[in-house]
Amino acid sequence: MLFFYNKKMLGETLLITISDNENTIYENKKNMTLIKNNDGVLVGLNIFNIENLKLEGNGNIELSDEQKEKLQNRLEKNGIKIDLDGTNDDYFVVGEVLTKEKHPDADKLSVTTVKIDNDEILQIVCGASNVEAGQKVVVAKIGAIMPSGLLIRKSKLRGVESYGMLCSKKELGLPYDENTKGILVLDNNSPVGEKINTLNLK
């Protein structure tokens, strides 16, 4: 669950991303727009006239418990029930690189398979020169919003599908050495699937 607010650009409007989806349908209600996928599942909301929430910040923001309660009441009055407690942190996890192959159509890209929990393995195209099988790495899953504002989507790089990103310190907004290139490699004891915000990253 991601919350985006920019009063200068959008006025008193709150954008909520529940999940990423390429094909969307828009349904307008009083003071809000519902965003659904082709199956009718709610994937996002644009909520207008939210002065009573007294939001602060610019860009991706966190809501207080009081703000969530007010928003939840407003949504339920419109027949919408969603869990507002998910955060952007849920999209960044420890992954284990299982395989690395040369991209068939790009010398500087690799095609990796990355385990992010016991039941899920992702294919991720990576441009870092230091990626290797066996590493523990930071995976930004589809739906993650990077500190730069980039939304991670399913993509196709030179004809090969990619379902996330292997992250560097710079991409994660962490202090980094300009002379150190490539992805952040974690301690080999880092548990696969662990949320990154629980780790002491430096």
TINU-739644 format. One record per residue (C-alpha): residue in three letters; x, y, z. Coordinates in nm, 2 decimals. Each point is the difference from the previous one (the first is absolute). Layout:
# residues N
<rec residu="ALA" east="X" north="Y" up="Z"/>
...
END
This chain:
# residues 202
<rec residu="MET" east="0.00" north="0.00" up="0.00"/>
<rec residu="LEU" east="0.16" north="0.32" up="-0.12"/>
<rec residu="PHE" east="-0.11" north="0.36" up="0.07"/>
<rec residu="PHE" east="0.10" north="0.29" up="-0.22"/>
<rec residu="TYR" east="-0.08" north="0.37" up="0.08"/>
<rec residu="ASN" east="0.13" north="0.31" up="-0.18"/>
<rec residu="LYS" east="-0.22" north="0.30" up="0.09"/>
<rec residu="LYS" east="0.19" north="0.24" up="-0.23"/>
<rec residu="MET" east="-0.06" north="-0.22" up="-0.31"/>
<rec residu="LEU" east="-0.33" north="-0.18" up="0.08"/>
<rec residu="GLY" east="-0.17" north="0.21" up="0.27"/>
<rec residu="GLU" east="-0.17" north="-0.18" up="0.29"/>
<rec residu="THR" east="0.01" north="-0.34" up="-0.17"/>
<rec residu="LEU" east="0.13" north="-0.33" up="0.14"/>
<rec residu="LEU" east="0.11" north="-0.27" up="-0.25"/>
<rec residu="ILE" east="0.00" north="-0.36" up="0.14"/>
<rec residu="THR" east="0.17" north="-0.29" up="-0.18"/>
<rec residu="ILE" east="-0.12" north="-0.34" up="0.12"/>
<rec residu="SER" east="0.18" north="-0.20" up="-0.27"/>
<rec residu="ASP" east="0.16" north="0.06" up="-0.33"/>
<rec residu="ASN" east="-0.20" north="-0.08" up="-0.32"/>
<rec residu="GLU" east="0.06" north="0.09" up="-0.36"/>
<rec residu="ASN" east="-0.36" north="-0.03" up="-0.11"/>
<rec residu="THR" east="-0.24" north="0.22" up="0.20"/>
<rec residu="ILE" east="-0.36" north="0.12" up="0.00"/>
<rec residu="TYR" east="-0.11" north="0.32" up="0.16"/>
<rec residu="GLU" east="-0.32" north="0.04" up="0.19"/>
<rec residu="ASN" east="-0.10" north="0.35" up="0.13"/>
<rec residu="LYS" east="-0.19" north="0.04" up="0.32"/>
<rec residu="LYS" east="-0.07" north="0.31" up="0.21"/>
<rec residu="ASN" east="0.34" north="0.16" up="0.09"/>
<rec residu="MET" east="0.20" north="-0.31" up="-0.10"/>
<rec residu="THR" east="0.11" north="-0.21" up="-0.30"/>
<rec residu="LEU" east="0.02" north="-0.38" up="0.04"/>
<rec residu="ILE" east="0.27" north="-0.17" up="-0.21"/>
<rec residu="LYS" east="-0.07" north="-0.37" up="-0.08"/>
<rec residu="ASN" east="0.17" north="-0.27" up="-0.21"/>
<rec residu="ASN" east="-0.18" north="-0.18" up="-0.28"/>
<rec residu="ASP" east="-0.14" north="-0.25" up="0.26"/>
<rec residu="GLY" east="-0.16" north="0.28" up="0.19"/>
<rec residu="VAL" east="0.24" north="-0.02" up="0.29"/>
<rec residu="LEU" east="0.09" north="0.33" up="0.17"/>
<rec residu="VAL" east="0.36" north="0.09" up="-0.06"/>
<rec residu="GLY" east="0.00" north="0.37" up="0.09"/>
<rec residu="LEU" east="-0.19" north="0.31" up="0.10"/>
<rec residu="ASN" east="0.01" north="0.37" up="-0.06"/>
<rec residu="ILE" east="-0.17" north="0.18" up="0.29"/>
<rec residu="PHE" east="-0.08" north="0.36" up="-0.04"/>
<rec residu="ASN" east="-0.08" north="0.28" up="0.26"/>
<rec residu="ILE" east="0.19" north="-0.17" up="0.29"/>
<rec residu="GLU" east="0.07" north="0.33" up="0.20"/>
<rec residu="ASN" east="-0.14" north="-0.17" up="0.31"/>
<rec residu="LEU" east="0.29" north="-0.24" up="0.00"/>
<rec residu="LYS" east="0.25" north="0.29" up="0.05"/>
<rec residu="LEU" east="0.27" north="-0.18" up="-0.21"/>
<rec residu="GLU" east="0.36" north="0.12" up="0.00"/>
<rec residu="GLY" east="0.29" north="-0.08" up="-0.22"/>
<rec residu="ASN" east="0.07" north="-0.02" up="-0.37"/>
<rec residu="GLY" east="0.01" north="-0.33" up="-0.19"/>
<rec residu="ASN" east="-0.03" north="-0.34" up="0.17"/>
<rec residu="ILE" east="-0.13" north="0.06" up="0.35"/>
<rec residu="GLU" east="-0.10" north="-0.20" up="0.31"/>
<rec residu="LEU" east="-0.34" north="0.05" up="0.16"/>
<rec residu="SER" east="-0.05" north="0.01" up="0.38"/>
<rec residu="ASP" east="-0.25" north="-0.24" up="0.17"/>
<rec residu="GLU" east="-0.24" north="0.29" up="0.04"/>
<rec residu="GLN" east="0.02" north="0.09" up="-0.38"/>
<rec residu="LYS" east="-0.05" north="-0.37" up="-0.09"/>
<rec residu="GLU" east="-0.31" north="-0.02" up="0.22"/>
<rec residu="LYS" east="-0.15" north="0.31" up="-0.16"/>
<rec residu="LEU" east="0.08" north="-0.13" up="-0.35"/>
<rec residu="GLN" east="-0.13" north="-0.35" up="0.08"/>
<rec residu="ASN" east="-0.33" north="0.15" up="0.12"/>
<rec residu="ARG" east="-0.03" north="0.20" up="-0.32"/>
<rec residu="LEU" east="0.07" north="-0.30" up="-0.22"/>
<rec residu="GLU" east="-0.25" north="-0.22" up="0.19"/>
<rec residu="LYS" east="-0.27" north="0.26" up="-0.05"/>
<rec residu="ASN" east="0.05" north="-0.05" up="-0.37"/>
<rec residu="GLY" east="0.00" north="-0.38" up="0.04"/>
<rec residu="ILE" east="0.37" north="-0.05" up="-0.04"/>
<rec residu="LYS" east="0.19" north="-0.22" up="0.24"/>
<rec residu="ILE" east="0.38" north="-0.02" up="-0.03"/>
<rec residu="ASP" east="0.29" north="-0.05" up="0.24"/>
<rec residu="LEU" east="0.18" north="0.33" up="0.04"/>
<rec residu="ASP" east="0.29" north="-0.15" up="0.21"/>
<rec residu="GLY" east="0.22" north="-0.12" up="-0.29"/>
<rec residu="THR" east="0.31" north="0.22" up="-0.07"/>
<rec residu="ASN" east="0.26" north="0.04" up="-0.26"/>
<rec residu="ASP" east="0.24" north="-0.19" up="0.22"/>
<rec residu="ASP" east="-0.20" north="-0.32" up="-0.08"/>
<rec residu="TYR" east="0.14" north="0.01" up="-0.36"/>
<rec residu="PHE" east="0.38" north="-0.02" up="0.10"/>
<rec residu="VAL" east="0.12" north="-0.34" up="0.10"/>
<rec residu="VAL" east="0.31" north="-0.22" up="0.02"/>
<rec residu="GLY" east="0.04" north="-0.22" up="-0.30"/>
<rec residu="GLU" east="0.24" north="-0.27" up="-0.09"/>
<rec residu="VAL" east="0.15" north="-0.01" up="-0.36"/>
<rec residu="LEU" east="-0.05" north="-0.35" up="-0.12"/>
<rec residu="THR" east="0.13" north="0.03" up="-0.35"/>
<rec residu="LYS" east="0.17" north="0.26" up="-0.23"/>
<rec residu="GLU" east="0.01" north="-0.02" up="-0.38"/>
<rec residu="LYS" east="0.12" north="0.24" up="-0.26"/>
<rec residu="HIS" east="-0.28" north="0.19" up="-0.16"/>
<rec residu="PRO" east="-0.05" north="-0.13" up="-0.36"/>
<rec residu="ASP" east="-0.01" north="0.34" up="-0.15"/>
<rec residu="ALA" east="0.20" north="0.24" up="0.23"/>
<rec residu="ASP" east="0.36" north="-0.04" up="0.10"/>
<rec residu="LYS" east="-0.04" north="0.20" up="0.32"/>
<rec residu="LEU" east="-0.32" north="-0.16" up="0.13"/>
<rec residu="SER" east="-0.04" north="-0.33" up="0.19"/>
<rec residu="VAL" east="-0.32" north="-0.21" up="0.04"/>
<rec residu="THR" east="-0.03" north="-0.12" up="0.36"/>
<rec residu="THR" east="-0.24" north="-0.22" up="0.19"/>
<rec residu="VAL" east="-0.05" north="0.12" up="0.36"/>
<rec residu="LYS" east="-0.17" north="-0.18" up="0.28"/>
<rec residu="ILE" east="-0.20" north="0.24" up="0.22"/>
<rec residu="ASP" east="-0.18" north="-0.25" up="0.22"/>
<rec residu="ASN" east="-0.06" north="-0.38" up="0.02"/>
<rec residu="ASP" east="-0.26" north="0.01" up="-0.28"/>
<rec residu="GLU" east="0.11" north="0.29" up="-0.23"/>
<rec residu="ILE" east="0.28" north="0.03" up="-0.24"/>
<rec residu="LEU" east="0.03" north="0.31" up="-0.22"/>
<rec residu="GLN" east="0.17" north="0.05" up="-0.33"/>
<rec residu="ILE" east="0.18" north="0.34" up="0.02"/>
<rec residu="VAL" east="0.22" north="0.16" up="-0.27"/>
<rec residu="CYS" east="0.29" north="0.18" up="0.17"/>
<rec residu="GLY" east="0.27" north="0.23" up="-0.14"/>
<rec residu="ALA" east="0.24" north="-0.02" up="0.30"/>
<rec residu="SER" east="0.34" north="-0.15" up="-0.08"/>
<rec residu="ASN" east="0.04" north="-0.15" up="0.35"/>
<rec residu="VAL" east="-0.31" north="-0.22" up="0.01"/>
<rec residu="GLU" east="0.07" north="-0.37" up="0.05"/>
<rec residu="ALA" east="-0.19" north="-0.31" up="0.08"/>
<rec residu="GLY" east="0.00" north="-0.08" up="0.37"/>
<rec residu="GLN" east="-0.02" north="0.36" up="0.12"/>
<rec residu="LYS" east="-0.25" north="0.15" up="0.24"/>
<rec residu="VAL" east="-0.13" north="0.32" up="-0.14"/>
<rec residu="VAL" east="-0.27" north="0.27" up="0.04"/>
<rec residu="VAL" east="-0.30" north="-0.06" up="-0.23"/>
<rec residu="ALA" east="-0.25" north="0.28" up="-0.08"/>
<rec residu="LYS" east="-0.31" north="-0.19" up="-0.09"/>
<rec residu="ILE" east="-0.26" north="0.12" up="-0.26"/>
<rec residu="GLY" east="-0.19" north="0.28" up="0.16"/>
<rec residu="ALA" east="0.29" north="0.14" up="0.20"/>
<rec residu="ILE" east="0.06" north="0.38" up="-0.02"/>
<rec residu="MET" east="0.37" north="0.08" up="0.01"/>
<rec residu="PRO" east="0.14" north="0.30" up="0.19"/>
<rec residu="SER" east="0.04" north="0.17" up="-0.34"/>
<rec residu="GLY" east="-0.38" north="-0.04" up="-0.06"/>
<rec residu="LEU" east="0.04" north="-0.28" up="-0.25"/>
<rec residu="LEU" east="-0.28" north="-0.25" up="0.01"/>
<rec residu="ILE" east="0.12" north="-0.36" up="-0.06"/>
<rec residu="ARG" east="-0.21" north="-0.16" up="-0.26"/>
<rec residu="LYS" east="0.01" north="-0.32" up="-0.20"/>
<rec residu="SER" east="0.22" north="0.09" up="-0.30"/>
<rec residu="LYS" east="0.17" north="-0.14" up="-0.30"/>
<rec residu="LEU" east="0.37" north="0.08" up="-0.05"/>
<rec residu="ARG" east="0.13" north="-0.07" up="-0.35"/>
<rec residu="GLY" east="-0.27" north="-0.27" up="-0.05"/>
<rec residu="VAL" east="0.04" north="-0.17" up="0.34"/>
<rec residu="GLU" east="-0.27" north="0.04" up="0.27"/>
<rec residu="SER" east="0.11" north="0.13" up="0.34"/>
<rec residu="TYR" east="-0.21" north="-0.02" up="0.32"/>
<rec residu="GLY" east="0.18" north="0.24" up="0.25"/>
<rec residu="MET" east="0.34" north="0.16" up="0.06"/>
<rec residu="LEU" east="0.32" north="-0.10" up="0.18"/>
<rec residu="CYS" east="0.10" north="0.32" up="0.18"/>
<rec residu="SER" east="0.32" north="0.19" up="0.06"/>
<rec residu="LYS" east="0.06" north="0.22" up="0.31"/>
<rec residu="LYS" east="-0.06" north="0.31" up="-0.22"/>
<rec residu="GLU" east="-0.34" north="-0.13" up="-0.12"/>
<rec residu="LEU" east="-0.10" north="-0.07" up="0.36"/>
<rec residu="GLY" east="0.10" north="0.35" up="0.12"/>
<rec residu="LEU" east="0.28" north="-0.13" up="0.22"/>
<rec residu="PRO" east="0.35" north="0.17" up="0.03"/>
<rec residu="TYR" east="0.22" north="-0.14" up="-0.27"/>
<rec residu="ASP" east="0.35" north="0.03" up="-0.14"/>
<rec residu="GLU" east="0.01" north="0.14" up="-0.35"/>
<rec residu="ASN" east="0.28" north="-0.24" up="-0.08"/>
<rec residu="THR" east="-0.20" north="-0.31" up="0.10"/>
<rec residu="LYS" east="-0.22" north="-0.11" up="-0.28"/>
<rec residu="GLY" east="-0.28" north="-0.26" up="-0.02"/>
<rec residu="ILE" east="-0.27" north="-0.15" up="0.22"/>
<rec residu="LEU" east="0.02" north="-0.02" up="0.38"/>
<rec residu="VAL" east="0.11" north="-0.35" up="0.11"/>
<rec residu="LEU" east="-0.14" north="-0.09" up="0.34"/>
<rec residu="ASP" east="0.15" north="-0.23" up="0.27"/>
<rec residu="ASN" east="-0.05" north="-0.36" up="-0.11"/>
<rec residu="ASN" east="-0.19" north="-0.07" up="0.32"/>
<rec residu="SER" east="-0.28" north="0.25" up="-0.09"/>
<rec residu="PRO" east="-0.33" north="-0.20" up="-0.01"/>
<rec residu="VAL" east="-0.17" north="-0.02" up="-0.34"/>
<rec residu="GLY" east="-0.33" north="0.19" up="0.01"/>
<rec residu="GLU" east="0.10" north="0.22" up="0.29"/>
<rec residu="LYS" east="-0.12" north="0.36" up="-0.04"/>
<rec residu="ILE" east="0.29" north="0.23" up="-0.05"/>
<rec residu="ASN" east="-0.12" north="0.25" up="0.26"/>
<rec residu="THR" east="0.07" north="-0.25" up="0.27"/>
<rec residu="LEU" east="0.37" north="-0.03" up="-0.10"/>
<rec residu="ASN" east="0.28" north="0.24" up="0.11"/>
<rec residu="LEU" east="0.10" north="0.12" up="-0.34"/>
<rec residu="LYS" east="0.29" north="0.24" up="-0.03"/>
END
